[in-house]
């Protein structure tokens, strides 16, 4: 809807796809560190390089929904990747596109879509308004989570409506699909349809990319165009097959996409039978490519990046046959090297993974992700050893446990006290100023408070974080900075122990290890934006 409405505005000459978006904004600008400006072309092809944001993305009811003119200046994510260089999906790209429609048309976004799309196509049920009490109205489907049982869930209104908030009947959605397929002049001219129904950008020529709003699909050489979406309790996908004069619209009131994947898989097997992949053997350094990769669809300036890391990472291994191996969509896939950092799925002639180098080293990876049967372009960045989820979740906790053994020191002091009653000179050289221990115990106290008072409540927020970040957790940054100060003092004290030769060598080693772990924890908090609680 948003793409159609913005393309309509280009037809009037009020805006062009190459304009600098900042020139239209009133009183604020996009935070963009690159010389390349953000254009409407970038917004519609998801190549603006925006961070994506979920904090404060939805409202609890319609009365709390902010207009785009109020919401975006306060919440618009910054640009983290040079515009026009790669695909990074961001709902706020389309939120901003919707705001541009308002600015150049002079109408509120929802009203403009109503008159320029819904009314023209006689989509009588289509609307951007979802009543707060929709669950009490038999006209609306109720959404469910899918687990061992179906659990009814509630969908909430978004601030960023242009990113996807349409409520409509299946009949109206097919009306839209047929209009697009037949290039109905009631909504767009031929030039706009060429932009909407032809690929405009891809991360690599072997991969499918985006039109001005739709995801390009391949079915054994046949091109299709699709758009899918998932919200709490609902999943929908619209697919256009121009070669066959065919449109498919699927919608379900559960959050599973298994049956969507099964349907499109069956569709391929029945009507788009693929040829067997021709195997090739090219020598390559497999260690360059194996490792863990983070999906770049995240907010790289806030704590959201940390949680996105665990939800969307992609691991590449070495297979027994010497190819790349990856687990996705419920099964293992093996990829053979085609040269030039391109790898092909041995079970899918149209499945590829490509890589990009920075200063000779693999830095990025690109692939299309199968979500609900729809191929969606995704970009990834290769993680360093200390950024891997496995390190943070499985390996680093051992260091934390070692650090926590400092709590046992009072017990050792008690043992030393009783031994000295018989041997007064026992470990006499181990005495150090008490404030060395005081700082260490202060750090441990702040660390435990960080875990109990911040990390655990943050994890418990789950989807509630979409409504906003609690101020009580934001205030935890003051304790975090105290913890950082304590860690710095610990490192200084550990150096002084060695310089002045105080205590035993064993304790100096232990104190240095404790200080190093404490300081590394601060570095981790800083890396993942917890130190200053960036939201």
CORGI-V18438 format. One record per run of one state. SS is the DSSP state (H for helix, E for strand, L for the rest). FROM is the first residue (numbers start at 1). LEN is the number of residues. If there is no record, write none. Layout:
SS	FROM	LEN
SS	FROM	LEN
This chain:
L	1	1
H	2	11
L	13	7
E	20	1
H	21	4
L	25	7
E	32	1
L	33	6
E	39	1
H	40	5
L	45	5
E	50	1
L	51	7
E	58	1
L	59	3
H	62	3
L	65	3
H	68	8
L	76	3
E	79	1
L	80	11
H	91	15
L	106	3
H	109	10
L	119	8
E	127	1
L	128	6
H	134	3
L	137	6
E	143	4
L	147	3
E	150	4
L	154	4
E	158	1
L	159	2
H	161	3
L	164	3
E	167	1
L	168	2
H	170	12
L	182	8
H	190	7
L	197	4
E	201	1
L	202	8
E	210	1
L	211	4
E	215	5
L	220	2
E	222	10
L	232	2
E	234	8
H	242	3
L	245	1
E	246	7
L	253	1
E	254	1
L	255	3
H	258	14
L	272	14
H	286	3
L	289	2
E	291	5
L	296	8
H	304	9
E	313	6
L	319	5
E	324	5
L	329	2
E	331	9
L	340	2
E	342	4
L	346	6
E	352	7
L	359	2
E	361	11
L	372	2
E	374	9
L	383	2
H	385	3
L	388	1
H	389	32
L	421	7
H	428	3
L	431	3
H	434	34
L	468	3
H	471	4
L	475	2
H	477	24
L	501	4
H	505	23
L	528	8
